[in-house]
Amino acid sequence: MSENRLMTFERLLDWIEGRLPEEEAAAMSRLVSEAGASAQDTVAWIRAFTGFSENTVLAEPPGDLRERLEHTFERYHEEEDRLEPAGVT
C-alpha cells in the first residue's frame, strides 16, 4: 500500500480510532513518526478533538424550540426544492 493512501485524513482518523487492521496500523504509526512536526501536530489535534467530542454531551433543546426549528428547516427545504431546476439533484 502506498504512503499517499495511508496518510489521508480519513486514514489518520481510522488509525486513531482503532479501525485499521494491525498491519496497516503499524505502518501508519511508522509513517506518522517519520513524517515530521506537521503530521504529528495533526494527529495530536485529531486525538484532542476526538477525546473532547467523545466526552461532550449536548442537551436536547426544549420541545417548543425543537418544533420551531423543525418547521423552519422544513420550510427551507421546501423552498430549496421549489427553486432547484428540474433534473438537478
N, C-alpha and C positions, 0 to 999 in steps of 0.2 A: 504494500500500500504506500502511495507517495506521501511525502511530508505535507504537501499542499492540502490533501484530502483530510489529513489528521488535524491540521492547525486551523480549521474553520471555527467560527464562534460556536456553531451548533455542536461540533465535536468536543470543544472545550467544556460546554455545558454537560454533555453526556458523560464526559470523563469526571468532572467534578461531582456530578450527581450519581456516579457509580453505575452508569448504564452501559459501559463498554465491556466487551469481553476482556478477559485477563490480559491476553497478548496485546490488544490494542491499548489498554490502559497503561501497560508498562511502556509501550512505545511513546504514548502521549507524555508520560512522566519524563522520559528521557528528552523528548523534544522541547518541552517547557523548560527543563533545567538548562538546556543548551541554547535556548532562544534569546536570552538576554532580558534586560530590565523591562522592556515594553510588554512582552508576553507575560512575564511574571507579575507585573502590575495589573494586567488584565485579569489574570487568574485570581489575584488577591481581591480585586473588585468584585468579580463574579461570586467568589466564596462569601464575601461580606454581604453582598446583596441577597444571595440565597439564604444565608443564615437569618438576615433581617426579615425577609419575606416569609420564611417558614414560621417565624415567631410572632408575626403580626396578625392580629385578628380584627377584622373590620366589623363594626356593629351594623346590624340591619337598620335601614332608615325607618322612621315612623311610618305606619301604614298609609296615612293620607299623603305624605310626601312621595312614597313609592308609587301610589296610584297616579299622582300628578305627573311624575317622571315617565311612567309607562305611557300615559296619554300623550305627553309631549313627544316621546320617541315614535309612537305610532303615527302621529300627525306628520312628523318629519319624514318618516319612511314613506308614507302615502304621497307626500309632496315630491319626494325624490323620485318615486315610481312614475308620477304624473309627468315630470319634466324629462325623464330619460327617453331618448328617441327609441322608436320601435326597433327591435332586433339587436339592441345593445344590451349585453349582460355584464 
